[in-house]
Amino acid sequence: MTEYDDPIVSTTLTVRGVKTEDQVREALQALFDVFAELDLGQATFEVTDADATRLIVKHKQSVTPDRDAIAQVLAATGDFRLVD
């Protein structure tokens, strides 16, 4: 399989509780090791004035992000939680 057969895509998750630059750094640092285990790539948070923040995760199309694992890491890091 080549990179063209399995392109990079993104999944957007909604997170509550991540609002400041420090919280973004804290959450991303906690997710770093888990993302490596789950074969996920880069991630970023888009913080807005709204109540929830978007977590954008890059990954190969063949990989499905494990929402439960991500939710557990976020909850263990702070008062951060995925929104369904």
C-alpha positions, -999 to 999 in steps of 0.1 A, spaced: 0 0 0 14 34 -9 7 68 7 -17 74 -22 -37 43 -13 -40 54 23 -41 92 23 -39 115 54 -73 127 65 -86 145 96 -112 138 122 -127 167 142 -138 160 178 -155 185 201 -139 191 235 -152 210 265 -128 225 291 -99 234 269 -100 272 266 -65 287 273 -31 283 257 -19 265 288 -48 240 287 -41 234 250 -4 226 257 -14 204 287 -39 184 266 -17 180 236 12 168 257 -10 142 274 -23 130 240 12 128 224 21 93 237 -14 79 232 -15 92 196 18 73 189 2 41 203 -29 46 183 -10 54 150 -24 89 149 -5 119 136 -6 156 144 -33 173 164 -44 208 171 -71 226 190 -91 254 175 -103 275 205 -132 298 198 -154 320 220 -180 291 220 -184 267 249 -166 239 231 -133 236 213 -124 216 182 -97 190 184 -85 182 149 -66 149 145 -46 140 114 -44 103 106 -42 78 78 -76 70 63 -73 34 73 -70 44 110 -100 53 131 -93 74 161 -102 57 194 -127 82 210 -127 63 243 -89 63 246 -88 100 238 -116 108 262 -98 89 290 -66 108 285 -84 142 284 -104 134 315 -72 123 334 -54 155 324 -79 181 335 -116 190 334 -116 182 297 -142 160 281 -153 149 246 -188 160 235 -208 134 216 
